[in-house]
Amino acid sequence: MKISYFWTANTIITGRGSLNRLADEVKNLGASKILIVTDPVLLKTGLIDRVKEALAPTGLEIGLFSEVEPEPRLQVVTRCQQAIKEGGYDLLVAVGGGSSMDVAKASSILMTNPGTINDYIGVNLVPKPGLPVIAVPTTAGTGSEVTPIAILSDVEEQLKKGVVSPYLLPRVAIVDPELTVTMPPHITAATGMDALTHAVEAYISVNATTITDALALEAIRLISRHLRTAVANGENMEARENMAMASLLAGIAFANAGVGAVHALAYPLGAQFHVPHGVANAVLLPYVMESNLLGALPRFKIMALAMGERVEELSDREAAGKFIEAIKQLSTDVRIPLHLRDLGVTAGAIPGMAEGAIKVTRLLANNPRKLTVDDIREIYERAF
């Protein structure tokens, strides 16, 4: 057995109403001033008021940074860092989707380490722990509440970049499914397919372990059974609860096993065409999996079974085909397109996107099949 490490948030609190434990966790961390990090859209939903109410028992001063944007640029982290410094905050509460959590995590390390965020793009380049972060997800998709990763957009290079360090792991993750009820159907669909991609890529990663396998397969099972209901009826709390748990499990799985070519190929779509991350992953997932079949064929039958497909009597190759069709059907059912052209991507952009994706070596190294730039171009062309 190979040696492996397992990382996750220090404390994970789950269940309906778990937001009410926020004040206790703040007290445990000994904070004196709190900054809520969120986005302007979430500010309008009233959820931030609920978070402030949950923090009220602490009696501490609470500030607000609400400038987080989708697919956040590196500059947003700089602005958040300035807000922390000017306000003298010593604890960050990230509320929202992956963007808010990633900005908070990246900003936290800049308060205790010199330089700019550009200095820490890469793996294990952060010398010291940052300010403590409590992550409160309001979507069921990114898993950022339990990952040591912050993904940011470099506008100049038209590429997403990652900061990866154990020091980015939140001190506390509070996963309250009640906070996901306000998600509209299209966001529910996109984030749910993002979580599915995390689970699938973690399961076939070359770094998969017995622990990550168990987490990834349960996430695949839960998403296959509950995403459609969560999209169709956002007030169905059973579906919301199971999707929140699936996102959490998938997040822990890929934080340790890594994701692969789907994410690497999705990065240029987000940076160049501003395709939402979950949508980009969903569209690319079946086409990348077709390419990956030969690298992990027996595992595809196991994933098909987790999705509820009746493949017991089929060969591994036949079962893998059923798995890929099941992914396409799930995307269709939750109204996510099956082709890049439906997202505004142009055929002429494919060679450049392939050149960008091949540079994402951190993720491609996890993929069960080693890809060349020509392989990547062909995947984009099949997905087009």
N, C-alpha and C positions, 0 to 999 in steps of 0.2 A: 504493500500500500504506500502510495506517495505521501509525502508530508504536505499538509495543507493548513492554512489559517482560517479562522472564522471570525468575522467582524460584524457588529451591528450596534445600534444605539444602546447607550447604557441602560435606559429604562424604556419599556414599551407598555403603554396603557391603552387598552382597547375596550370597545363596547359602547352602547348607547348611553349618552350622558357623561362620558369620560372627560369631556371638556371641564366639568365641574371639579376635577382634580388639579386643574392648572395652578391655582393659587398655592396649593400644598407643595407642588414641585418647584415653584419659584422660591418659596421659603427655604426649601431644602438646599437650593443652590446659593443661598445667601446674597441675593441680588439687592441692589439699592435703587437702580433706575432701569426701567424696562423700555425697549423700543420694539414696537410691533412693525414687522416688515410684511407688506402686502401689496396688492395692485389696485388701481382705481376702480375697476369693474366690481371687485369683491366689496369695495367700500360702499357701493350703492345697494348691496343686498341686505345690509343690516347685520351680517355675520360678525363684523368687526365690533359692533356694539355688544354682541353676545360675549365676545372674547374680553372686552373691557369689563363687562359685568363679572365675568369669571375671575378676573384679576383684582377686582375691587377689594376683596378681603385682605389683600397684601398691604393696602394702604400706601403703596409706592407710587412714585411719579411715573406716568405712562406717556411715552412719545409715539409718534406715528410717522413711518416712512411708507408712502403709498405710490411710489413712482416705478414700481416693477412693471415691466412690459413682457409680452409673450416673446419667447426666444430671446431673453435679455442680452443686450450688448455688454461688452466689457465696461463701458462707461457708466452703466447703471450701478455696477459694484462700487466704482469710485465715488459716485454721489451718495450711496448708502454709507460708505465708510466715513465720508465727511459729516453726514448727519449724526452718526454714532459719536464721532470725535467732538463735534460742537455741543452735543447734548450731554456728554459724559455718561453715556449708557454703559452698563456692564452685563446686560443680559438681552438677548434677542429672542423674540417670539415670532417665528415665521408662520404666517397664516395664508393658505392658498394652495395653488398647485406647485408643480416642480419649479417654476420660475421664481416664485417668492422664496421657496426653501433654498434654492441654489444661490440666489443673491445673498441671503442671510448667511449661509455657510461660508461663501467666499469672502464676504465683508468681515466676518468674525475673525478670520486668520490674519487679515491685514491690520487689525488692531494690536497684534502682539508680535508681528513679524515685519521686517523692513521691506521697502520697495513697493511695487505695484502688483496687481493681480497677474500681469504678464510674466512676472518672474516665477510664478508657481504653476504655469500651465505645463502639465506633464504628470509623471507618477512619482510620489514620495519626495517632493521637493520642498515641502513645508517643514521648517525646523522646529516650530513650537506650537502647542495647542492655542486655539483662538478663544474668544469669548464664548461662554456657554450659549448654546442654541436649543430652544424648545421648538420642535416642529409640529405644526397642527395642520395636517392636510385637509383640504376641502374638496379634493377630487380623488377618484379611485383609479390611479393609473401610474404615476411616475415612480412611486416608492422612494422618493428622495428623502423621506423622513428617516430612512434606515440605510442610506448609502453614503459612502465616503467620497462622493463625487459631486462636483458642480459643473454644469455644462453651460457655456456662454458663447455668444456669437461674436466673431471677429468680422466686422463689416468690411474692412479693407481686403481681407483675404477671401471673403465670402465663404467662410467655413466655420463650423462650430468647433469649439475647443474645450477640453476637459481639464479640470484641476482634480487630482486624485490623491487623497491622503487620509489616513485614519483620523487625523485631526479635524476633518470635515464632518465626521459623524456627529449628529445631534446628541446632546446629553439626554434628552427626553423626546420621545415620540408619543403624541396623543392622537389616537386614531378613533374618532367619534363619527360613526356613520350618519348621525343626524345632521352633520355639517355638510354632507354631500347631497342632501335633498334638493338644494337650490340649483344644482347643475342642470342646465338644459339638455335635451336629448342628444344633440350633436356633440356636446362636450362629454357627456356620459359615454357615448359610443367611442369617441376618439381616445379618451383616457383608458377605457376598458380594453381596447385593442392594443394600446401601449403596454398595459400590464401583461396581456397575453404574449406579446412579443418578448417581454422581459423573461417570462417563464420558459417559453420555447427555446430562446437562445441560451439561457442558463442551463437547460437540460441537455442540450447538445454541445455545450462548450467543452473544449479540451481540458478545462479546469474543473469540470463538474465533480462533485463528491457525493457520498451517500447522503449527507445532510442536505446539500442544495438540491439533489434529486427529489427528495421527499417534499421539500417546500415547493419546488417548481411544478411537480405533478399535481399537487393539491390545488395550486393556483390555476392550472389549466382546467382542472375538473370544475372548480367553482365558477370560473369565467364562462365556460361552455354552458353551464346550467343557469346562470343568473344574469348575464349581460343583457340578453334580449329583454327580459322583464324590467330591468333597471332603466333601459332606454324607453320602453313602451309605457311604463308607469313609474315615474320617478319617486312617487310617494310610497311605493312598496318597500317597506323597511326591511323585510327579509332579504330582498334582492340587494338593497343598498348595503346592508350589513355584510353579506357574503362577498360583494364586490370590494368593499373596503378591506376585508380580510385577505382576499385574493391579491389585491395590489400590494399589501404589506408583505405577504409571503413571497411574491415574485420579486419584490424589492430586495428582501434579504437574500434570496437566491442569487440574483444577478450581481449584487454587491460583492459576493464572494466568488462566484464562478465566472462572472463577466458576461457581457453580450458580444455579439459578433457582427457579421457582415450586414445584417439588416440595418443596424444602427449606423454603421460606417457609411452605407449608401444613402441613408436618410439625411445625414448631416448636410450635404450640398443642397438638398431640396429645401430644407429650412432656411439656410443662409441665403440662397439665390432666389428662391421663389416664395419664401415665407409660408411654406406649407406647414401647418401645425404638426408638431413632432409625432403625436399619436397617429394622425392620418397618414403621414409619410411612412411610418412603420407598418401600418395596416396594409397599405397598397403594395409595399415591397415584400412583405412577409411570405406570401405563397411562392413568389418567383425566386427569392433567395433560397427558400427551402427546397425547391426543385433542384437547384444547383448543389445544395448540401447533402442530398440523399445519399450519395456514395460514401460520404464521410462518416455517417452515423446511422446506417440503414435500420438496424434492429430497434433503435430508440424511437423511430417514427411510428412503429406499430404500437409501442407502449403509449405514446402521446395520443394516437388515434383512439385507443381504449379509454384514456382519460377524458377525451372529448365526447365519449358516449357512442362511438362508432362500433358497429358489430363486425369486427374484423378478426375474431378469434380463429376462424378457419382459413383465413387468407395468408398468402405468403407475405414476407416482410415488404417486398416491393409493391404488391397490390395494396397492402395496408397503408403504406406511405402515401400512395395516390389518394386513398380515401381521406387521410389526414389533411392533405393539401386542399382537397375539395371542401372539406368541412370548414377550413379557415375561410375560403372564398364565400361559402354560404353564410357564415357568421357575419362577415363584412357586409354582404348584400342585405342581410336581414336588418342590420343596424344602420343601413343607408350610407355606407362608406364606399366610394368609387373603387373599381378594380383596376383602373389604368391611370398612368401618370398624365396622359393627355387631358384627362378630366379635371386635373388639378392646375391646369394652365402651364404645364411644363412643355417646352418645345423640343422637337427632335434634334434641332441644331445644338442644343445645350448638352446633349448626352456625352460627347467626347470630353468636354470640360468637366462635367460632373464626375466622370470616371477618373480623370486625373486628380480631382479633389479627394474622392473617396479612397483611392489607393494610398493616400498619405495618412489615413487614419489607422496607422499600424497598431496602435494600442488595442483597438477592437478587433481588427482583422487577425491578430495573433491568437484570439480565442476561438476563431471559426474552425469547424471540423474539417473544412476543405480549404486548402490554400488557393487563393484567387490571384490571378494576374489582372492587369488593367484591361486586357481584352475580355477576360471573363466578366468583369464588372460591367463593361460596356454592353456585353450581350445580355446580361440580366436587366439592365435599364431598357434595352431595346424590346425584350420580351414583355416587360411591364408597361411599355409605352402604349 
